[in-house]
Amino acid sequence: MQKQKQTKINLTVRLDPEDLGELKRQATIKGIGPATLARIMIREQLKRNDEIR
């Protein structure tokens, strides 16, 4: 049985230029795009918050 692919939804986030620059810098070091790194960071934080409850 194949797993169905979930539909992704776009979310627009406004960042200060300094924060965007740091996100891009860290993403470059990891060899991924800034949007991918932002998704990873959001998932990690959501998981941490869920574990605290």
C-alpha distances in whole Angstrom, upper triangle without the diagonal:
4,7,9,13,15,19,22,25,28,31,34,36,40,41,45,45,46,42,41,43,42,38,38,40,38,35,37,38,34,33,31,32,34,31,28,31,31,28,27,31,30,26,28,31,29,27,31,32,29,30,34,34
4,6,9,12,15,18,22,25,28,31,33,37,38,41,42,43,39,37,39,38,35,35,37,35,32,34,34,31,30,28,28,30,27,25,27,28,24,24,28,27,24,26,29,27,25,29,30,28,29,33,32
4,6,9,13,15,19,22,24,28,30,33,35,38,39,39,36,34,36,35,32,32,34,32,29,31,32,29,28,25,26,27,24,22,24,25,21,21,24,23,20,23,25,23,22,26,27,24,26,29,29
4,6,9,12,16,19,22,25,28,31,33,36,37,38,35,33,35,35,31,31,34,32,29,31,32,29,28,25,25,26,23,21,24,24,20,21,24,23,20,23,25,23,22,26,27,25,27,30,29
4,7,9,13,16,19,22,24,28,29,33,34,35,31,29,32,31,27,28,30,28,25,28,29,26,25,22,22,23,19,18,21,21,17,18,21,20,18,21,23,21,21,25,25,24,26,29,29
4,6,10,13,16,19,21,25,27,30,32,33,29,28,30,30,26,27,29,27,25,27,29,26,25,22,21,22,18,17,19,19,15,17,19,17,15,19,21,18,19,22,23,21,24,27,26
4,7,10,13,17,19,23,25,29,30,31,28,26,29,29,25,26,29,27,24,27,29,26,25,22,20,21,17,16,19,18,15,17,20,18,16,20,21,19,20,24,24,23,25,28,28
4,7,10,13,16,19,21,25,26,27,24,22,25,25,21,22,25,24,21,24,26,23,22,19,17,17,13,13,16,15,12,14,17,14,14,18,19,17,18,22,22,21,24,26,26
4,7,10,13,17,19,23,24,26,23,21,24,24,21,22,25,24,21,24,27,24,24,20,18,17,13,14,16,14,12,15,17,14,14,18,19,17,19,22,22,21,25,26,26
4,7,10,13,16,19,21,23,20,18,21,22,18,19,23,22,19,22,25,23,22,19,16,15,11,13,15,13,11,15,16,14,15,18,19,17,20,23,22,23,26,27,27
4,6,10,13,16,18,20,17,16,19,20,16,18,21,21,19,22,24,23,23,19,16,14,11,13,14,11,10,14,14,12,14,17,17,16,19,21,20,21,24,25,25
4,7,10,13,15,17,15,13,17,18,15,16,20,20,18,21,24,23,23,19,16,13,11,14,15,12,12,16,15,13,16,19,18,18,21,23,22,23,26,27,27
4,6,10,12,14,11,10,14,15,13,14,18,18,17,20,22,21,22,19,15,12,10,13,14,10,12,15,14,12,15,17,16,16,20,21,20,22,25,25,26
4,7,9,12,10,9,13,14,13,14,17,18,17,20,22,22,23,20,17,13,12,16,15,12,14,17,16,15,18,20,18,19,23,23,22,25,27,27,28
4,6,8,6,6,9,11,10,12,14,15,15,18,20,20,21,19,16,12,12,15,14,11,14,17,15,14,18,19,17,19,22,22,22,25,27,27,28
4,5,5,6,9,10,11,12,14,16,16,18,20,21,22,20,18,14,15,18,16,14,18,19,17,17,21,21,20,22,25,24,24,27,29,29,30
4,6,5,6,9,10,10,12,14,15,16,18,20,21,19,16,13,15,18,16,15,18,20,18,19,23,23,22,24,27,27,27,30,31,31,33
4,5,5,6,9,10,10,12,14,15,17,19,20,19,17,13,16,18,16,15,18,19,17,18,22,22,21,23,26,25,25,29,30,30,32
4,5,5,6,9,10,11,12,14,15,17,18,17,15,11,13,15,13,11,15,16,13,15,18,18,17,20,22,22,22,25,26,26,28
4,5,5,6,8,10,10,12,14,15,16,14,12,8,10,13,11,10,14,15,14,15,18,19,18,20,23,23,23,26,28,28,30
4,5,5,6,9,10,11,12,14,15,14,12,9,12,15,13,12,16,17,15,17,21,20,20,23,25,25,26,29,30,30,32
4,5,5,6,8,10,11,12,14,13,12,9,12,14,11,11,15,15,13,15,18,18,18,21,23,22,23,26,27,27,30
4,5,5,6,9,10,11,12,11,9,6,9,10,8,8,11,12,10,12,15,15,15,18,20,20,21,24,25,26,28
4,6,5,6,9,10,10,9,7,5,9,10,9,10,13,13,13,15,18,18,19,21,23,23,25,27,28,29,31
4,5,5,6,9,10,10,10,8,12,13,10,12,15,15,14,17,19,19,20,23,24,24,26,28,29,30,32
4,5,5,6,9,9,9,8,11,11,8,10,13,12,11,15,17,16,17,20,21,21,23,25,26,26,29
4,5,5,6,5,6,5,9,8,6,9,11,11,11,14,16,15,17,19,20,21,23,25,26,27,30
4,5,5,6,7,8,11,11,10,12,15,14,15,18,19,19,21,23,24,24,27,29,29,31,33
4,5,8,10,11,14,13,11,14,16,15,15,18,19,18,20,23,24,24,26,28,28,30,33
4,6,9,10,12,10,9,12,14,12,13,16,17,16,18,21,21,21,24,26,26,28,30
4,7,10,12,10,10,13,15,13,15,18,18,18,21,23,23,24,27,28,29,31,33
4,7,8,7,7,10,11,11,13,15,16,16,19,20,21,22,25,26,27,29,31
4,6,5,6,9,10,11,12,14,16,17,19,20,21,23,25,26,27,29,31
4,5,5,6,9,10,10,12,14,15,16,18,20,21,22,24,26,27,29
4,5,5,6,9,10,11,12,14,15,16,18,20,21,23,24,26,28
4,5,5,6,9,10,11,12,14,15,17,18,20,21,23,25,26
4,5,5,6,9,10,11,12,14,15,16,18,20,21,23,25
4,5,5,6,9,10,11,12,14,15,16,18,20,21,23
4,5,5,6,9,10,11,12,14,15,16,18,20,22
4,6,5,6,9,10,11,12,14,15,17,19,21
4,6,5,6,9,10,11,12,14,15,17,19
4,5,5,6,9,10,11,12,14,16,17
4,5,5,6,9,10,11,12,14,16
4,6,5,6,9,10,11,13,15
4,5,5,6,9,10,11,13
4,5,5,6,9,10,11
4,5,5,6,9,10
4,5,5,6,9
4,5,5,7
4,5,6
4,6
4
